[in-house]
Amino acid sequence: MPYNYDFSVLENIKTVEVFPAGWISNLSIEYGAGERGWVPHIFWRVKGTEHTFVIPTASMEFLSSGNYQKHFNETLETFRENYIEWYSSGFEIDWQQEYRDQFSRFISI
């Protein structure tokens, strides 16, 4: 289900370009640090969408070894695989339709 987060409460929002396979063009990712239940997290989204991806900061550092672009690319490539499954089933569920509305202009089918 799409998760929206108020980016105005994040510290030091940064932008980085990524190039995930199967996406229509280069993407700008907005990300910043914040807390979720007293645990530091990284909140990020594709610029121009509202859906927010969230990962604990410690997990992000472990998985990416500090290479956030790599993590964003890998996550978006996996997300695209899920999106194609929802597309194939006709976006049957309301929350799938929300993803369709936000990401259809970015993902190549």
C-alpha positions as CSV (number, residue, x, y, z in Angstrom):
1,M,0.0,0.0,0.0
2,P,1.3,3.5,-0.7
3,Y,2.8,5.2,2.3
4,N,3.0,8.9,2.3
5,Y,5.3,10.8,4.6
6,D,5.6,14.5,5.3
7,F,9.1,15.4,4.0
8,S,9.0,18.8,5.7
9,V,9.9,17.2,9.0
10,L,13.0,15.5,7.6
11,E,16.6,16.7,8.2
12,N,18.8,17.7,5.3
13,I,16.8,16.4,2.3
14,K,19.1,15.4,-0.5
15,T,18.5,14.6,-4.2
16,V,20.4,12.0,-6.2
17,E,19.9,10.7,-9.8
18,V,19.4,6.9,-10.3
19,F,19.1,4.7,-13.4
20,P,17.1,1.6,-12.5
21,A,16.6,-0.9,-15.3
22,G,13.2,-0.9,-16.9
23,W,12.3,2.7,-15.9
24,I,11.5,5.2,-18.6
25,S,14.3,7.7,-17.8
26,N,16.7,8.7,-15.1
27,L,15.0,9.4,-11.9
28,S,15.5,11.9,-9.1
29,I,15.3,10.5,-5.7
30,E,14.6,12.7,-2.7
31,Y,15.7,11.3,0.6
32,G,16.4,12.4,4.2
33,A,16.9,11.2,7.7
34,G,14.1,11.0,10.3
35,E,12.8,9.0,13.1
36,R,10.1,6.4,13.2
37,G,9.4,5.2,16.8
38,W,12.7,6.6,18.1
39,V,14.6,4.6,15.5
40,P,16.6,6.5,12.8
41,H,15.3,5.8,9.3
42,I,16.0,7.0,5.8
43,F,12.8,8.1,4.0
44,W,12.9,8.3,0.2
45,R,10.7,8.7,-2.8
46,V,10.8,9.2,-6.6
47,K,10.5,12.9,-7.1
48,G,7.1,13.7,-8.5
49,T,5.4,10.9,-6.4
50,E,4.0,10.8,-2.9
51,H,4.8,7.1,-2.0
52,T,7.6,7.0,0.5
53,F,10.0,4.1,0.9
54,V,11.4,3.7,4.4
55,I,14.4,1.8,5.7
56,P,16.1,1.9,9.1
57,T,19.4,3.8,8.8
58,A,21.4,0.9,10.2
59,S,19.9,-1.5,7.5
60,M,20.6,1.1,4.8
61,E,24.2,1.4,5.8
62,F,24.6,-2.4,6.0
63,L,22.9,-3.2,2.7
64,S,24.3,-0.3,0.7
65,S,27.8,0.1,2.3
66,G,27.1,3.9,2.0
67,N,26.1,3.6,-1.7
68,Y,22.6,4.8,-1.5
69,Q,22.2,5.0,-5.3
70,K,22.8,1.3,-5.5
71,H,20.1,0.6,-2.9
72,F,17.6,2.9,-4.6
73,N,18.3,1.2,-8.0
74,E,17.9,-2.3,-6.6
75,T,14.7,-1.4,-4.7
76,L,13.1,0.3,-7.7
77,E,14.0,-2.6,-10.0
78,T,12.2,-5.0,-7.6
79,F,9.3,-2.6,-7.3
80,R,9.0,-2.6,-11.1
81,E,8.7,-6.4,-11.0
82,N,5.8,-6.2,-8.5
83,Y,4.2,-3.3,-10.5
84,I,4.3,-5.5,-13.7
85,E,2.5,-8.3,-11.8
86,W,-0.2,-5.8,-10.7
87,Y,-0.4,-4.5,-14.3
88,S,-0.9,-8.0,-15.6
89,S,-3.8,-8.6,-13.1
90,G,-5.4,-5.3,-14.1
91,F,-4.6,-3.4,-10.9
92,E,-7.4,-5.2,-9.2
93,I,-7.0,-3.7,-5.7
94,D,-7.5,0.0,-4.8
95,W,-3.9,0.4,-3.4
96,Q,-2.5,-1.1,-6.6
97,Q,-4.4,1.6,-8.5
98,E,-2.8,4.3,-6.3
99,Y,0.6,2.9,-7.4
100,R,-0.5,2.9,-11.0
101,D,-1.6,6.6,-10.7
102,Q,1.8,7.6,-9.2
103,F,4.2,5.5,-11.3
104,S,2.7,4.8,-14.7
105,R,4.7,7.6,-16.3
106,F,8.0,6.3,-14.9
107,I,7.8,2.5,-15.5
108,S,8.3,0.8,-18.8
109,I,6.0,-2.3,-19.3
